[in-house]
Amino acid sequence: MLQFITKRTATLVAAVVVSSFAVFLIPYFTPGDPVRKIIRSRVAGDAVDESAVQGLSESLGLNDPLAVQYFRWLGDFFSGDMGLSFVSRTPVAEQVLPALSVTLSLVTMALVLAAAVSLPLGILAGLRPGSTADKAITGVTQALIAMPEYWVAPVLVLVFALKLSVLPTAGWNDLSSAVLPALTLALRPISFFTSAVRAGIIDATAADHVPAARARGLSQGQAILRHVVPNGLVPLSTLFAVWFAGLLGGSVIVEVIFAVPGMGRLLFDAVVNSDIPLAQGGVVVVVALAVGVTTLADFVHRFLSRTVGASLA
């Protein structure tokens, strides 16, 4: 187990370093003088006197080797200094952290909703594979995959906000504002979660430990509750984390449509406005958090697999 943790932690660090270095190079691969872009991200004021460029380059260490600049930038980043936004001229961290909080709340609500719906559906379908209920559940959940967010969101707004007038069309003011964007993000995970739970339940039901549990005097319901359901839900931990990581940066369309001030909307505005420091800060935060979540999910999956396996022995 220690070797597994060490290996996954090393992979986490390597992924963050590689991705952050690619983000660090953004000023060098976009049109214009990279030195002036970096100076603009560190010095308040849009205009930089020509005679001051060389002095600022020296004081900011922009004449140092690229590797030295990168590790200095990375150190500043993790200490909270992400530079100044080109547009607002305010520290990037002051915009990224509130937006991240909004996106984390939205993604969590969406995936909790998806899990709450998919767990009973997957268990019901898995316990009776091939039945009418199984076919109906599979058909409906598979259809959700073909519904892209940019189509679902306007339909939900049309029905619940404009036609029924029970939910707001956009914004992020109270819990009611989160219902439509969370529901939009939850539909596709529901399909994948239900399929994973169904497959896990079917595999667990066919295993040898179920007849053994019945032979020990457990009823059919007790055997299912104690052995089938826990064993069938183990794969869901990894799938949940993968979707969580993906939605952190993949909620752009939903956040733009519903005017949610999250990371997706922030990154969209940064790209549209060519706000390089804001884009750099947002991307690195999303990547680091996504990699961290998936790594943690690997640990949880490993632990659950061993725990459930031991309980079935």
Secondary structure as UniProt FT lines:
FT   HELIX           2..24
FT   HELIX           26..29
FT   HELIX           34..42
FT   HELIX           50..59
FT   TURN            60..63
FT   HELIX           66..78
FT   TURN            79..80
FT   TURN            86..88
FT   HELIX           93..127
FT   TURN            129..130
FT   HELIX           132..145
FT   HELIX           149..156
FT   HELIX           157..163
FT   HELIX           175..205
FT   HELIX           209..215
FT   TURN            216..217
FT   HELIX           220..223
FT   HELIX           224..228
FT   HELIX           229..250
FT   HELIX           252..257
FT   TURN            258..259
FT   HELIX           263..272
FT   TURN            273..274
FT   HELIX           276..312
//
